[in-house]
């Protein structure tokens, strides 16, 4: 499903070039649940941006669902993000003036889906995360755990094959965090390909496979050692 080959990412910081990713090779199979763990500054957020088509590599190749997309332009990448990838962010990224239902529906509007289908998909997604009774509430009227569940519903509504979860429990208390991770485990059982980015070793253990990133390099990763 996800195939990164010798990916590098270098940023220009004035007169200095900083290499954040240093030859990343990573293979993620369809329906796999993978966690990538690393401390702040390790390159894990940059790697997530690559996988999520939010940024492009300086060098290397990226194949998603069999298509080489590392040379795609922004319009093509936007289409990939909308149809292939669901995002779950630490800060939820909900629009405060919209209701839970409207937040879930919005990406489907961007996709050009007809009103009847997007309404049903949004309702189904909110039901899946147990928030049917809160769909008319705005983010400020919801707890942190509920907001994250709305974000998960938004990611699910478009039925993407890949879910990217970036520190999904980082802003939650232990009870809410446990509920969110239970949802993510169930999505894995349903066959979603999930990549979870975290600095928390306990959260990382929830995945079937864990890879460590440090100083822009992947450790304990067979793919990078054999390719």
DRENPA-3360 file (N, C-alpha, C; in nm, 2 decimals, always signed):
BEGIN
1 = XXXXXXXX = +0.08/-0.12/+0.00/+0.00/+0.00/+0.00/+0.09/+0.13/+0.00 ~ +0.19/+0.13/+0.09/+0.28/+0.24/+0.10/+0.42/+0.19/+0.08 ~ +0.49/+0.26/-0.01/+0.62/+0.21/-0.04/+0.71/+0.34/-0.06 ~ +0.80/+0.37/+0.04/+0.89/+0.47/+0.03/+1.03/+0.42/+0.00 ~ +1.10/+0.47/-0.10/+1.23/+0.42/-0.14/+1.33/+0.53/-0.13 ~ +1.42/+0.52/-0.04/+1.54/+0.62/-0.02/+1.49/+0.76/-0.02 ~ +1.40/+0.79/+0.06/+1.34/+0.93/+0.06/+1.43/+1.02/+0.15 ~ +1.46/+1.13/+0.09/+1.53/+1.24/+0.17/+1.45/+1.37/+0.17;
9 = XXXXXXXX = +1.47/+1.45/+0.27/+1.40/+1.58/+0.27/+1.50/+1.68/+0.33 ~ +1.53/+1.78/+0.25/+1.62/+1.89/+0.30/+1.55/+2.02/+0.29 ~ +1.57/+2.10/+0.40/+1.51/+2.23/+0.40/+1.62/+2.34/+0.40 ~ +1.60/+2.45/+0.33/+1.69/+2.56/+0.33/+1.66/+2.65/+0.44 ~ +1.75/+2.67/+0.53/+1.74/+2.76/+0.65/+1.83/+2.87/+0.63 ~ +1.80/+2.97/+0.54/+1.89/+3.08/+0.51/+2.00/+3.02/+0.43 ~ +2.12/+3.04/+0.48/+2.24/+2.99/+0.41/+2.28/+2.85/+0.44 ~ +2.20/+2.79/+0.53/+2.22/+2.65/+0.58/+2.12/+2.55/+0.53;
17 = XXXXXXXX = +2.16/+2.44/+0.48/+2.07/+2.33/+0.45/+2.06/+2.23/+0.56 ~ +1.94/+2.19/+0.60/+1.92/+2.10/+0.70/+1.85/+1.97/+0.65 ~ +1.92/+1.86/+0.66/+1.86/+1.74/+0.61/+1.78/+1.67/+0.72 ~ +1.65/+1.66/+0.71/+1.56/+1.61/+0.81/+1.54/+1.46/+0.79 ~ +1.52/+1.42/+0.67/+1.51/+1.27/+0.64/+1.63/+1.23/+0.56 ~ +1.69/+1.12/+0.60/+1.82/+1.08/+0.54/+1.81/+0.94/+0.48 ~ +1.74/+0.93/+0.37/+1.73/+0.80/+0.30/+1.64/+0.70/+0.37 ~ +1.51/+0.74/+0.38/+1.41/+0.65/+0.44/+1.35/+0.55/+0.34;
25 = XXXXXXXX = +1.36/+0.43/+0.37/+1.29/+0.32/+0.30/+1.19/+0.25/+0.39 ~ +1.07/+0.25/+0.35/+0.96/+0.19/+0.43/+0.85/+0.13/+0.35 ~ +0.82/+0.01/+0.39/+0.71/-0.06/+0.32/+0.59/-0.09/+0.42 ~ +0.47/-0.05/+0.39/+0.36/-0.08/+0.47/+0.26/-0.15/+0.39 ~ +0.22/-0.27/+0.44/+0.13/-0.36/+0.36/-0.01/-0.31/+0.38 ~ -0.10/-0.35/+0.29/-0.24/-0.32/+0.30/-0.30/-0.38/+0.43 ~ -0.38/-0.31/+0.50/-0.44/-0.35/+0.62/-0.34/-0.36/+0.74 ~ -0.22/-0.32/+0.72/-0.12/-0.32/+0.83/-0.15/-0.21/+0.93;
33 = XXXXXXXX = -0.12/-0.23/+1.06/-0.12/-0.13/+1.16/+0.02/-0.11/+1.21 ~ +0.08/+0.01/+1.17/+0.22/+0.04/+1.20/+0.23/+0.16/+1.29 ~ +0.31/+0.16/+1.38/+0.34/+0.28/+1.46/+0.49/+0.32/+1.43 ~ +0.51/+0.46/+1.42/+0.64/+0.51/+1.41/+0.66/+0.60/+1.53 ~ +0.77/+0.56/+1.61/+0.79/+0.63/+1.74/+0.92/+0.71/+1.73 ~ +0.93/+0.82/+1.79/+1.05/+0.90/+1.80/+1.03/+1.02/+1.88 ~ +1.14/+1.08/+1.93/+1.14/+1.20/+2.01/+1.11/+1.32/+1.92 ~ +1.09/+1.44/+1.99/+1.08/+1.56/+1.92/+1.20/+1.59/+1.84;
41 = XXXXXXXX = +1.19/+1.63/+1.71/+1.30/+1.66/+1.63/+1.36/+1.54/+1.56 ~ +1.30/+1.43/+1.57/+1.35/+1.30/+1.51/+1.33/+1.29/+1.36 ~ +1.23/+1.37/+1.31/+1.19/+1.37/+1.17/+1.05/+1.30/+1.15 ~ +0.99/+1.26/+1.26/+0.86/+1.18/+1.24/+0.75/+1.26/+1.18 ~ +0.74/+1.39/+1.22/+0.63/+1.47/+1.16/+0.66/+1.50/+1.01 ~ +0.79/+1.52/+0.97/+0.82/+1.53/+0.83/+0.79/+1.41/+0.76 ~ +0.82/+1.29/+0.82/+0.79/+1.16/+0.75/+0.64/+1.15/+0.73 ~ +0.56/+1.19/+0.84/+0.41/+1.18/+0.82/+0.37/+1.27/+0.71;
49 = XXXXXXXX = +0.42/+1.39/+0.70/+0.39/+1.48/+0.59/+0.41/+1.42/+0.45 ~ +0.52/+1.34/+0.44/+0.55/+1.27/+0.32/+0.45/+1.16/+0.29 ~ +0.42/+1.08/+0.39/+0.32/+0.97/+0.37/+0.19/+1.03/+0.34 ~ +0.15/+1.14/+0.40/+0.02/+1.20/+0.38/+0.01/+1.29/+0.26 ~ +0.11/+1.30/+0.18/+0.11/+1.39/+0.06/+0.09/+1.54/+0.10 ~ +0.14/+1.57/+0.22/+0.14/+1.71/+0.26/+0.26/+1.78/+0.22 ~ +0.36/+1.71/+0.18/+0.49/+1.76/+0.14/+0.55/+1.66/+0.04 ~ +0.65/+1.70/-0.04/+0.72/+1.61/-0.14/+0.86/+1.59/-0.10;
57 = XXXXXXXX = +0.92/+1.48/-0.13/+1.06/+1.45/-0.09/+1.16/+1.53/-0.18 ~ +1.27/+1.56/-0.13/+1.38/+1.62/-0.20/+1.43/+1.52/-0.31 ~ +1.46/+1.40/-0.26/+1.49/+1.29/-0.35/+1.42/+1.16/-0.31 ~ +1.42/+1.06/-0.39/+1.36/+0.93/-0.36/+1.22/+0.92/-0.43 ~ +1.16/+0.80/-0.41/+1.04/+0.76/-0.47/+0.93/+0.73/-0.37 ~ +0.81/+0.76/-0.40/+0.70/+0.73/-0.31/+0.59/+0.66/-0.40 ~ +0.56/+0.54/-0.36/+0.45/+0.47/-0.43/+0.33/+0.45/-0.33 ~ +0.21/+0.49/-0.37/+0.09/+0.48/-0.29/-0.01/+0.40/-0.37;
65 = XXXXXXXX = -0.05/+0.28/-0.32/-0.14/+0.20/-0.39/-0.10/+0.17/-0.53 ~ +0.03/+0.15/-0.54/+0.09/+0.11/-0.67/+0.12/+0.22/-0.77 ~ +0.09/+0.35/-0.73/+0.12/+0.46/-0.82/+0.23/+0.55/-0.76 ~ +0.33/+0.58/-0.85/+0.44/+0.67/-0.81/+0.40/+0.81/-0.80 ~ +0.39/+0.87/-0.68/+0.33/+1.00/-0.67/+0.43/+1.11/-0.62 ~ +0.56/+1.07/-0.61/+0.65/+1.17/-0.55/+0.68/+1.29/-0.64 ~ +0.64/+1.28/-0.77/+0.65/+1.39/-0.86/+0.52/+1.46/-0.89 ~ +0.42/+1.43/-0.82/+0.28/+1.49/-0.85/+0.29/+1.64/-0.81;
73 = XXXXXXXX = +0.20/+1.72/-0.88/+0.19/+1.86/-0.84/+0.09/+1.87/-0.73 ~ +0.07/+1.99/-0.68/-0.02/+2.01/-0.57/-0.16/+1.97/-0.59 ~ -0.21/+2.00/-0.71/-0.35/+1.96/-0.75/-0.37/+1.81/-0.74 ~ -0.27/+1.74/-0.80/-0.28/+1.59/-0.79/-0.27/+1.54/-0.65 ~ -0.18/+1.60/-0.57/-0.16/+1.56/-0.43/-0.29/+1.58/-0.35 ~ -0.35/+1.70/-0.38/-0.47/+1.73/-0.31/-0.58/+1.63/-0.33 ~ -0.59/+1.58/-0.45/-0.69/+1.48/-0.49/-0.66/+1.35/-0.42 ~ -0.53/+1.31/-0.41/-0.48/+1.19/-0.34/-0.52/+1.20/-0.19;
81 = XXXXXXXX = -0.49/+1.32/-0.13/-0.53/+1.34/+0.01/-0.68/+1.32/+0.04 ~ -0.76/+1.37/-0.05/-0.90/+1.37/-0.03/-0.96/+1.24/-0.05 ~ -0.90/+1.15/-0.13/-0.96/+1.02/-0.17/-0.90/+0.90/-0.10 ~ -0.77/+0.91/-0.08/-0.69/+0.80/-0.03/-0.65/+0.80/+0.11 ~ -0.65/+0.92/+0.18/-0.59/+0.93/+0.31/-0.68/+1.00/+0.40 ~ -0.70/+0.94/+0.52/-0.78/+1.01/+0.63/-0.68/+1.05/+0.74 ~ -0.69/+1.17/+0.78/-0.60/+1.23/+0.88/-0.67/+1.24/+1.02 ~ -0.59/+1.20/+1.12/-0.64/+1.22/+1.26/-0.52/+1.30/+1.33;
89 = XXXXXXXX = -0.55/+1.42/+1.36/-0.44/+1.51/+1.42/-0.45/+1.52/+1.57 ~ -0.34/+1.56/+1.63/-0.34/+1.58/+1.78/-0.43/+1.69/+1.82 ~ -0.44/+1.80/+1.74/-0.51/+1.92/+1.77/-0.65/+1.92/+1.71 ~ -0.69/+1.80/+1.66/-0.83/+1.78/+1.60/-0.86/+1.85/+1.47 ~ -0.81/+1.98/+1.46/-0.83/+2.06/+1.33/-0.98/+2.06/+1.29 ~ -1.07/+2.08/+1.39/-1.21/+2.10/+1.35/-1.23/+2.25/+1.33 ~ -1.33/+2.28/+1.24/-1.36/+2.42/+1.22/-1.46/+2.46/+1.33 ~ -1.43/+2.56/+1.41/-1.51/+2.60/+1.53/-1.65/+2.64/+1.50;
97 = XXXXXXXX = -1.68/+2.70/+1.38/-1.81/+2.75/+1.36/-1.91/+2.65/+1.30 ~ -1.85/+2.53/+1.27/-1.93/+2.42/+1.21/-1.97/+2.32/+1.32 ~ -2.09/+2.26/+1.30/-2.13/+2.15/+1.39/-2.04/+2.03/+1.36 ~ -2.06/+1.93/+1.45/-1.99/+1.80/+1.43/-2.02/+1.74/+1.29 ~ -2.15/+1.74/+1.26/-2.19/+1.69/+1.13/-2.13/+1.76/+1.01 ~ -2.13/+1.90/+1.02/-2.08/+1.98/+0.91/-1.93/+1.96/+0.90 ~ -1.86/+1.94/+1.01/-1.71/+1.91/+1.00/-1.68/+1.78/+0.93 ~ -1.77/+1.68/+0.96/-1.75/+1.55/+0.90/-1.78/+1.56/+0.75;
105 = XXXXXXXX = -1.89/+1.63/+0.72/-1.94/+1.64/+0.58/-1.84/+1.72/+0.48 ~ -1.77/+1.82/+0.54/-1.70/+1.91/+0.46/-1.60/+1.85/+0.35 ~ -1.52/+1.75/+0.39/-1.43/+1.69/+0.29/-1.51/+1.63/+0.17 ~ -1.63/+1.58/+0.20/-1.71/+1.51/+0.10/-1.77/+1.62/+0.00 ~ -1.79/+1.74/+0.05/-1.83/+1.85/-0.03/-1.72/+1.88/-0.13 ~ -1.60/+1.89/-0.08/-1.48/+1.92/-0.16/-1.46/+1.81/-0.27 ~ -1.50/+1.69/-0.23/-1.49/+1.58/-0.33/-1.59/+1.59/-0.44 ~ -1.70/+1.67/-0.42/-1.80/+1.68/-0.52/-1.91/+1.58/-0.51;
113 = XXXXXXXX = -1.92/+1.51/-0.39/-2.02/+1.41/-0.37/-2.16/+1.47/-0.36 ~ -2.26/+1.40/-0.40/-2.40/+1.46/-0.40/-2.45/+1.46/-0.26 ~ -2.55/+1.55/-0.23/-2.59/+1.58/-0.09/-2.65/+1.46/-0.02 ~ -2.72/+1.37/-0.09/-2.78/+1.25/-0.03/-2.67/+1.16/+0.02 ~ -2.58/+1.13/-0.06/-2.47/+1.03/-0.03/-2.38/+1.09/+0.08 ~ -2.35/+1.22/+0.07/-2.26/+1.27/+0.18/-2.33/+1.28/+0.31 ~ -2.46/+1.30/+0.31/-2.53/+1.31/+0.44/-2.53/+1.17/+0.50 ~ -2.56/+1.07/+0.42/-2.56/+0.93/+0.48/-2.43/+0.89/+0.53;
121 = XXXXXXXX = -2.32/+0.92/+0.45/-2.19/+0.88/+0.49/-2.15/+0.95/+0.62 ~ -2.18/+1.08/+0.63/-2.15/+1.15/+0.75/-2.22/+1.10/+0.88 ~ -2.35/+1.07/+0.86/-2.43/+1.01/+0.97/-2.37/+0.87/+1.01 ~ -2.34/+0.79/+0.91/-2.28/+0.66/+0.94/-2.15/+0.67/+1.01 ~ -2.06/+0.77/+0.97/-1.93/+0.78/+1.04/-1.95/+0.83/+1.18 ~ -2.04/+0.92/+1.21/-2.07/+0.97/+1.34/-2.12/+0.86/+1.43 ~ -2.21/+0.78/+1.37/-2.26/+0.66/+1.44/-2.15/+0.56/+1.48 ~ -2.06/+0.55/+1.39/-1.95/+0.45/+1.41/-1.86/+0.49/+1.53;
129 = XXXXXXXX = -1.85/+0.62/+1.55/-1.77/+0.67/+1.67/-1.85/+0.70/+1.79 ~ -1.98/+0.67/+1.78/-2.07/+0.69/+1.90/-2.11/+0.83/+1.93 ~ -2.13/+0.91/+1.82/-2.16/+1.05/+1.84/-2.28/+1.10/+1.77 ~ -2.37/+1.01/+1.73/-2.49/+1.04/+1.66/-2.57/+1.15/+1.74 ~ -2.57/+1.14/+1.87/-2.65/+1.23/+1.95/-2.59/+1.36/+1.97 ~ -2.46/+1.38/+1.92/-2.39/+1.51/+1.94/-2.36/+1.58/+1.81 ~ -2.43/+1.53/+1.70/-2.39/+1.58/+1.57/-2.42/+1.73/+1.54 ~ -2.51/+1.79/+1.62/-2.55/+1.93/+1.60/-2.47/+2.02/+1.69;
137 = XXXXXXXX = -2.38/+1.96/+1.77/-2.29/+2.04/+1.86/-2.17/+2.09/+1.79 ~ -2.13/+2.21/+1.83/-2.00/+2.27/+1.78/-1.89/+2.22/+1.86 ~ -1.76/+2.23/+1.81/-1.65/+2.18/+1.89/-1.64/+2.23/+2.03 ~ -1.67/+2.36/+2.05/-1.66/+2.41/+2.19/-1.76/+2.35/+2.28 ~ -1.86/+2.28/+2.23/-1.96/+2.22/+2.31/-1.93/+2.07/+2.34 ~ -1.81/+2.03/+2.29/-1.77/+1.89/+2.30/-1.65/+1.88/+2.39 ~ -1.63/+1.76/+2.45/-1.51/+1.74/+2.53/-1.39/+1.71/+2.43 ~ -1.27/+1.70/+2.48/-1.16/+1.67/+2.39/-1.17/+1.54/+2.33;
145 = XXXXXXXX = -1.21/+1.44/+2.41/-1.23/+1.30/+2.35/-1.34/+1.30/+2.24 ~ -1.44/+1.37/+2.26/-1.55/+1.38/+2.16/-1.50/+1.45/+2.04 ~ -1.42/+1.56/+2.05/-1.37/+1.63/+1.94/-1.28/+1.53/+1.85 ~ -1.20/+1.46/+1.92/-1.11/+1.36/+1.85/-1.20/+1.26/+1.78 ~ -1.31/+1.21/+1.84/-1.39/+1.12/+1.77/-1.46/+1.18/+1.65 ~ -1.50/+1.31/+1.66/-1.55/+1.38/+1.54/-1.44/+1.38/+1.43 ~ -1.32/+1.40/+1.47/-1.21/+1.41/+1.37/-1.19/+1.27/+1.31 ~ -1.21/+1.16/+1.39/-1.20/+1.03/+1.33/-1.31/+1.00/+1.24;
153 = XXXXXXXX = -1.43/+1.05/+1.27/-1.55/+1.03/+1.18/-1.52/+1.10/+1.05 ~ -1.47/+1.22/+1.06/-1.43/+1.30/+0.94/-1.34/+1.22/+0.85 ~ -1.24/+1.16/+0.91/-1.14/+1.08/+0.84/-1.20/+0.96/+0.78 ~ -1.31/+0.90/+0.84/-1.37/+0.78/+0.79/-1.47/+0.80/+0.69 ~ -1.54/+0.92/+0.69/-1.65/+0.94/+0.60/-1.62/+0.92/+0.45 ~ -1.50/+0.95/+0.41/-1.47/+0.93/+0.27/-1.42/+0.79/+0.24 ~ -1.42/+0.70/+0.34/-1.37/+0.57/+0.32/-1.24/+0.55/+0.26 ~ -1.13/+0.62/+0.31/-1.00/+0.62/+0.26/-0.93/+0.48/+0.29;
161 = XXXXXXXX = -0.85/+0.43/+0.21/-0.78/+0.30/+0.24/-0.67/+0.32/+0.35 ~ -0.62/+0.44/+0.37/-0.51/+0.47/+0.46/-0.56/+0.57/+0.56 ~ -0.53/+0.55/+0.69/-0.55/+0.64/+0.80/-0.41/+0.68/+0.86 ~ -0.39/+0.81/+0.87/-0.27/+0.86/+0.93/-0.31/+0.93/+1.07 ~ -0.26/+0.88/+1.18/-0.29/+0.93/+1.31/-0.16/+0.99/+1.37 ~ -0.16/+1.12/+1.38/-0.05/+1.20/+1.43/-0.07/+1.23/+1.58 ~ -0.01/+1.16/+1.67/-0.03/+1.18/+1.82/-0.17/+1.19/+1.85 ~ -0.26/+1.09/+1.82/-0.40/+1.11/+1.83/-0.45/+1.12/+1.97;
169 = XXXXXXXX = -0.37/+1.08/+2.07/-0.41/+1.09/+2.21/-0.33/+1.20/+2.29 ~ -0.25/+1.28/+2.21/-0.16/+1.37/+2.27/-0.23/+1.48/+2.36 ~ -0.35/+1.52/+2.32/-0.42/+1.63/+2.39/-0.54/+1.57/+2.48 ~ -0.53/+1.44/+2.51/-0.65/+1.38/+2.58/-0.60/+1.32/+2.72 ~ -0.70/+1.32/+2.81/-0.67/+1.25/+2.93/-0.67/+1.10/+2.91 ~ -0.63/+1.02/+3.01/-0.60/+0.88/+2.99/-0.73/+0.80/+2.95 ~ -0.84/+0.84/+3.01/-0.97/+0.77/+2.97/-1.01/+0.80/+2.83 ~ -1.01/+0.93/+2.79/-1.04/+0.96/+2.65/-0.94/+0.90/+2.55;
177 = XXXXXXXX = -0.82/+0.90/+2.59/-0.71/+0.85/+2.50/-0.73/+0.70/+2.48 ~ -0.77/+0.63/+2.59/-0.80/+0.49/+2.58/-0.92/+0.46/+2.48 ~ -1.02/+0.54/+2.49/-1.14/+0.53/+2.40/-1.10/+0.55/+2.26 ~ -1.02/+0.65/+2.23/-0.97/+0.68/+2.10/-0.89/+0.56/+2.04 ~ -0.80/+0.51/+2.12/-0.71/+0.40/+2.08/-0.80/+0.27/+2.05 ~ -0.90/+0.26/+2.13/-0.99/+0.14/+2.11/-1.06/+0.16/+1.97 ~ -1.10/+0.28/+1.94/-1.16/+0.30/+1.81/-1.06/+0.27/+1.70 ~ -0.94/+0.31/+1.71/-0.83/+0.29/+1.61/-0.80/+0.14/+1.60;
185 = XXXXXXXX = -0.80/+0.07/+1.71/-0.78/-0.08/+1.70/-0.89/-0.14/+1.62 ~ -1.02/-0.10/+1.65/-1.13/-0.16/+1.57/-1.12/-0.13/+1.42 ~ -1.07/-0.01/+1.39/-1.06/+0.03/+1.25/-0.95/-0.06/+1.18 ~ -0.85/-0.09/+1.26/-0.75/-0.19/+1.21/-0.81/-0.32/+1.18 ~ -0.89/-0.37/+1.27/-0.96/-0.50/+1.26/-1.05/-0.50/+1.13 ~ -1.11/-0.38/+1.10/-1.19/-0.36/+0.99/-1.12/-0.36/+0.85 ~ -0.98/-0.36/+0.86/-0.90/-0.37/+0.74/-0.84/-0.24/+0.69 ~ -0.85/-0.13/+0.77/-0.78/-0.01/+0.73/-0.63/-0.02/+0.75;
193 = XXXXXXXX = -0.56/+0.04/+0.66/-0.41/+0.05/+0.67/-0.39/+0.18/+0.76 ~ -0.32/+0.16/+0.87/-0.31/+0.27/+0.97/-0.16/+0.29/+1.00 ~ -0.12/+0.41/+0.99/+0.02/+0.46/+1.03/+0.00/+0.55/+1.15 ~ +0.05/+0.52/+1.26/+0.03/+0.60/+1.38/+0.17/+0.66/+1.42 ~ +0.17/+0.79/+1.43/+0.29/+0.86/+1.47/+0.28/+0.90/+1.61 ~ +0.38/+0.87/+1.70/+0.37/+0.90/+1.84/+0.51/+0.91/+1.90 ~ +0.52/+0.97/+2.02/+0.64/+0.97/+2.10/+0.62/+0.88/+2.22 ~ +0.50/+0.83/+2.24/+0.45/+0.75/+2.36/+0.47/+0.60/+2.33;
201 = XXXXXXXX = +0.56/+0.54/+2.40/+0.58/+0.40/+2.38/+0.46/+0.31/+2.41 ~ +0.38/+0.35/+2.51/+0.26/+0.27/+2.54/+0.16/+0.28/+2.42 ~ +0.14/+0.40/+2.36/+0.05/+0.41/+2.25/+0.11/+0.33/+2.13 ~ +0.24/+0.34/+2.11/+0.30/+0.27/+2.00/+0.28/+0.12/+2.00 ~ +0.27/+0.06/+2.13/+0.26/-0.08/+2.14/+0.12/-0.13/+2.09 ~ +0.03/-0.04/+2.07/-0.10/-0.08/+2.02/-0.09/-0.14/+1.88 ~ +0.01/-0.09/+1.80/+0.02/-0.14/+1.66/+0.08/-0.28/+1.65 ~ +0.06/-0.34/+1.54/+0.12/-0.47/+1.52/+0.27/-0.47/+1.49;
209 = XXXXXXXX = +0.32/-0.35/+1.44/+0.46/-0.34/+1.42/+0.50/-0.19/+1.45 ~ +0.62/-0.18/+1.52/+0.67/-0.05/+1.56/+0.80/-0.03/+1.50 ~ +0.82/+0.09/+1.44/+0.95/+0.13/+1.39/+0.99/+0.26/+1.46 ~ +1.12/+0.27/+1.49/+1.17/+0.39/+1.56/+1.24/+0.48/+1.46 ~ +1.22/+0.61/+1.47/+1.29/+0.71/+1.39/+1.37/+0.80/+1.48 ~ +1.50/+0.82/+1.44/+1.59/+0.90/+1.52/+1.69/+0.97/+1.42 ~ +1.70/+1.10/+1.44/+1.79/+1.18/+1.36/+1.77/+1.16/+1.21 ~ +1.64/+1.14/+1.17/+1.61/+1.13/+1.02/+1.63/+0.99/+0.97;
217 = XXXXXXXX = +1.66/+0.89/+1.05/+1.68/+0.76/+1.01/+1.59/+0.66/+1.07 ~ +1.55/+0.55/+1.00/+1.46/+0.45/+1.06/+1.55/+0.34/+1.12 ~ +1.52/+0.31/+1.25/+1.59/+0.20/+1.32/+1.50/+0.08/+1.32 ~ +1.55/-0.04/+1.35/+1.48/-0.16/+1.36/+1.37/-0.18/+1.25 ~ +1.42/-0.15/+1.13/+1.33/-0.15/+1.01/+1.40/-0.24/+0.90 ~ +1.35/-0.37/+0.89/+1.41/-0.46/+0.79/+1.42/-0.41/+0.65 ~ +1.32/-0.33/+0.61/+1.32/-0.28/+0.47/+1.44/-0.20/+0.44 ~ +1.48/-0.11/+0.53/+1.59/-0.02/+0.51/+1.72/-0.09/+0.51;
225 = XXX = +1.72/-0.21/+0.57/+1.85/-0.29/+0.58/+1.87/-0.38/+0.47 ~ +1.76/-0.42/+0.40/+1.78/-0.51/+0.29/+1.77/-0.45/+0.15 ~ +1.72/-0.33/+0.14/+1.70/-0.26/+0.01/+1.84/-0.20/-0.03;
% end
